[in-house]
């Protein structure tokens, strides 16, 4: 695959991971690998309510709550000088 553009990866910011098209998932995967010279990084952030986290009595329960919720993509832009 050709290197995706910054605009392509920025379009993923805030999107629900499960709703990505095949081409969007390819852009995500490219930036997830962390190629040298990339101007952005991506992460999947679980969306968990404060109530769900407060109900968790340990880290395992908090992680389980996160897995059963909607995960969103977060894009961070940085400069490679």
C-alpha positions, -999 to +999 in steps of 0.1 A: +000+000+000+011+035-007+017+057+024-017+071+034-020+108+036-023+128+069-058+138+058-067+101+055-056+093+090-071+125+105-104+114+091-103+085+115-101+105+147-130+100+169-145+073+147-159+041+161-134+013+154-160-013+144-175+010+117-143+015+096-145+005+060-119-019+046-099+010+032-101+030+065-090-001+084-060-003+061-051+033+068-055+026+106-033-005+103-006+014+085-003+040+111-007+015+140+026-002+128+044+031+135+065+034+103+096+056+104+087+092+093+050+090+101+036+123+112+008+107+132+001+078+156-032+061+162-047+043+192-079+026+201-095+041+231-123+022+249-154+043+257-164+034+292-187+054+314-175+067+348-204+047+363-191+014+348-155+022+360-167+030+395-186-003+397-154-022+389-137-035+420-104-044+403-084-038+371-097-070+354-133-058+358-124-024+345-108-040+314-138-062+309-161-032+310-139-015+284-140-045+260-178-045+260-182-009+250-176+011+218-140+017+211-130+049+194-099+059+174-077+086+186-051+102+162-022+122+175-002+144+151+035+151+158+064+165+139+094+144+129+123+168+128 
